[in-house]
Amino acid sequence: MALELYWGSGSPFAWRVMLTLEVKGLEYESKLMEFSRGDHKAADFLKLNPRGKVPVLKDGDFVLNESLAIMAYLDRKHPDPSLFGTSPPETGLIWRAISETESYLIDAGNKLIRPIFFGKGLEKTDEIQEAARSIRQELKRIDAELADSTWVVGTQISAADICLFPLVQIIARAAGKDAAKPLNLELLPMSEKFPNVMAWVKRIESLAGYERTYPPHWR
Ligand SMILES: N[C@@H](CCC(=O)N[C@@H](CS)C(=O)NCC(=O)O)C(=O)O
């Protein structure tokens, strides 16, 4: 039975799973949840994930939410190519990079992205600028690491890259919006401020199947 992926356009967490499926060459049935229609809060979907959040993966009778859990499940079931390392040190470094993304980028990202995309809280400029400062600090650190490395960890794409990539894309998109201009986020142009990160973005964008993962409403 085909895998089914419940996802939403522009969700960085769903994007992680879509990239994982493409990198592993796995076919799946796409179940696009329209946030504006409230699909993710409908009774049928809440049976799959009572939190009402995407992504959710269905593999026959097995249902799983949380992007990292889904990535780990897919990697265990379809181990080639391995996304969580081929040696103990590599696994440790991949998990460290993932933890850093979860701990230091997501919260700051939300504080910046939500006001810009949804217009609520735009007056909290101090908080948004503080979030932008944290993001710059993280991206600078990653930029330095990518100066002499093709991927965040090791010599092939891993879960470390896949977890980070959609967040970088959504931060770049938010920073480019008109609502972001008066906020002086100092994130743009990203190709000048974080050249190695942007070269890495281009590498991921050139992966086979990448286009299928791109949020339709961003086109
Ligand atoms: N920790 C979760 C986060 C999932 C999440 O926040 N999904 C958002 C979209 S980016 C969502 O479905 N939000 C709808 C809502 O909360 O109402 C994961 O990694 O999967």
The ligand as a Tripos MOL2 file, in Angstrom:
@<TRIPOS>MOLECULE
LIG
   20    19     1     0     0
SMALL
NO_CHARGES

@<TRIPOS>ATOM
      1 N1          6.9830   19.6780   15.8180 N.3       1 LIG1
      2 C1          6.0780   19.4790   14.7100 C.3       1 LIG1
      3 C2          5.5860   20.8240   14.2160 C.3       1 LIG1
      4 C3          4.4230   20.7140   13.2650 C.3       1 LIG1
      5 C4          3.7770   22.0610   12.9820 C.2       1 LIG1
      6 O1          3.9390   23.0230   13.7530 O.2       1 LIG1
      7 N2          3.0370   22.1360   11.8770 N.am      1 LIG1
      8 C5          2.3440   23.3630   11.5580 C.3       1 LIG1
      9 C6          2.6400   23.7870   10.1290 C.3       1 LIG1
     10 S1          4.2840   24.3820    9.9580 S.3       1 LIG1
     11 C7          0.8440   23.1560   11.6220 C.2       1 LIG1
     12 O2          0.3320   22.1580   11.1590 O.2       1 LIG1
     13 N3          0.1440   24.1310   12.2090 N.am      1 LIG1
     14 C8         -1.2710   24.1360   12.2370 C.3       1 LIG1
     15 C9         -1.7950   24.5100   13.6030 C.2       1 LIG1
     16 O3         -1.0490   24.4250   14.5750 O.co2     1 LIG1
     17 O4         -2.9550   24.8590   13.6560 O.co2     1 LIG1
     18 C10         6.8030   18.6820   13.6110 C.2       1 LIG1
     19 O5          8.0380   18.6860   13.5930 O.co2     1 LIG1
     20 O6          6.1360   18.0340   12.8020 O.co2     1 LIG1
@<TRIPOS>BOND
     1     1     2 1
     2     2     3 1
     3     2    18 1
     4     3     4 1
     5     4     5 1
     6     5     6 2
     7     5     7 1
     8     7     8 1
     9     8     9 1
    10     8    11 1
    11     9    10 1
    12    11    12 2
    13    11    13 1
    14    13    14 1
    15    14    15 1
    16    15    16 2
    17    15    17 1
    18    18    19 2
    19    18    20 1
@<TRIPOS>SUBSTRUCTURE
     1 LIG1         1 GROUP 0 **** ****
